[in-house]
Amino acid sequence: MAITTASTTRTRFSGVWLPLITPFRDGALDEASLRTLLRHYAGLPIDGFILAGTTGESLTLDDDELRRLVEVSAATPDGAKPLMLGLSGSDTRKMLKALDHVASWPVGGYLITCPYYTRPSQEGMRRHFEALSDKSTRPILVYNIPYRTGVNLSNETLLRMAERSNIVGVKDCCADALQSFELIRNKPDGFSVLTGEDALFRTMVAQGADGGILAAAHVQTAGFARVRERLLAGDAAAALDDWRGMIELVRLLFAEPNPAAIKHWLWLDGLIASPELRLPMTAASPALAARLAAEHGRRQAKAA
């Protein structure tokens, strides 16, 4: 189950969530490819979409494009999945205005990044998220990724924030294995820990994480879901065997800054009309494109 009610006041997130790429063609939002992607993944074992996350090149989207991204995604039929909207910013006042701006948009909640660049204190981050929690009744997932933001949200601060009913979980990219383990061990009932580190997915779920928000699930959707299912069923050996068959492709998909490789793969699959990214992000290098084409062809031949 992607989203469950853990109590009368808290929503719980679990499973494999897809931080959907934003397709572009000739510099514009490619709505046709977006619809193709949504219909494709509606039939695969993912539990929901994150729109306008890092993988979705959110910082390059203007307001009209962001609105259309949400509208098209919400209007696409055929087994539509839950939608969460990525938001980020380092000015609490502007973030409060952003929440007002998107309050009527058809999304189920928000994935909100810790303030970046300014490197606030733990007290500043706590007060920032509590102000956002007061502004919206929708579920909020906190995104802790210190190697992008410049500051690490401590477990102590996060667990204090988790006392609020609409701060429902975290996308954990803290890059500290002990911190992640301690968070899973000490989190309250109903508070979700979703890893954002694709290469650590099996380890994190084995330790008790609720799932992941995984860019590589664009390509290995069923594989990630199967690994989690086997771990939950107590079959760690089978999960490890599956994981060994997946990990090299996971690494390949992050050989250059995300989402260059993933967009190139989706383009090879015919799911998007163009693999283009927006500057300062650049497309896969010729060397990586050749590696991706070779691996794509090998997997197609194996599947035939």
Rosetta blueprint (number, residue, H / E / L):
1 M L
2 A L
3 I E
4 T E
5 T E
6 A L
7 S L
8 T L
9 T L
10 R L
11 T E
12 R E
13 F E
14 S L
15 G E
16 V E
17 W E
18 L E
19 P E
20 L L
21 I L
22 T L
23 P L
24 F E
25 R E
26 D L
27 G L
28 A E
29 L E
30 D L
31 E H
32 A H
33 S H
34 L H
35 R H
36 T H
37 L H
38 L H
39 R H
40 H H
41 Y H
42 A H
43 G L
44 L L
45 P L
46 I L
47 D L
48 G E
49 F E
50 I E
51 L E
52 A L
53 G L
54 T L
55 T L
56 G L
57 E L
58 S H
59 L H
60 T H
61 L L
62 D L
63 D H
64 D H
65 E H
66 L H
67 R H
68 R H
69 L H
70 V H
71 E H
72 V H
73 S H
74 A H
75 A H
76 T L
77 P L
78 D L
79 G L
80 A L
81 K L
82 P L
83 L E
84 M E
85 L E
86 G E
87 L E
88 S L
89 G L
90 S L
91 D L
92 T H
93 R H
94 K H
95 M H
96 L H
97 K H
98 A H
99 L H
100 D H
101 H H
102 V L
103 A L
104 S L
105 W L
106 P L
107 V L
108 G L
109 G L
110 Y E
111 L E
112 I E
113 T E
114 C L
115 P L
116 Y L
117 Y L
118 T L
119 R L
120 P L
121 S L
122 Q H
123 E H
124 G H
125 M H
126 R H
127 R H
128 H H
129 F H
130 E H
131 A H
132 L H
133 S H
134 D H
135 K H
136 S L
137 T L
138 R L
139 P L
140 I E
141 L E
142 V E
143 Y E
144 N E
145 I L
146 P H
147 Y H
148 R H
149 T H
150 G L
151 V L
152 N L
153 L L
154 S L
155 N H
156 E H
157 T H
158 L H
159 L H
160 R H
161 M H
162 A L
163 E L
164 R L
165 S L
166 N L
167 I E
168 V E
169 G E
170 V E
171 K E
172 D E
173 C L
174 C L
175 A L
176 D L
177 A H
178 L H
179 Q H
180 S H
181 F H
182 E H
183 L H
184 I H
185 R H
186 N H
187 K L
188 P L
189 D L
190 G L
191 F L
192 S E
193 V E
194 L E
195 T E
196 G L
197 E L
198 D H
199 A H
200 L H
201 F H
202 R H
203 T H
204 M H
205 V H
206 A H
207 Q L
208 G L
209 A L
210 D L
211 G E
212 G E
213 I E
214 L L
215 A H
216 A H
217 A H
218 H H
219 V L
220 Q L
221 T H
222 A H
223 G H
224 F H
225 A H
226 R H
227 V H
228 R H
229 E H
230 R H
231 L H
232 L H
233 A L
234 G L
235 D L
236 A H
237 A H
238 A H
239 A H
240 L H
241 D H
242 D H
243 W H
244 R H
245 G H
246 M H
247 I H
248 E H
249 L H
250 V H
251 R H
252 L H
253 L H
254 F L
255 A L
256 E L
257 P L
258 N L
259 P L
260 A H
261 A H
262 I H
263 K H
264 H H
265 W H
266 L H
267 W H
268 L H
269 D L
270 G L
271 L L
272 I L
273 A L
274 S L
275 P L
276 E L
277 L L
278 R L
279 L L
280 P L
281 M L
282 T L
283 A L
284 A L
285 S L
286 P H
287 A H
288 L H
289 A H
290 A H
291 R H
292 L H
293 A H
294 A H
295 E H
296 H H
297 G H
298 R H
299 R H
300 Q H
301 A H
302 K H
303 A H
304 A L
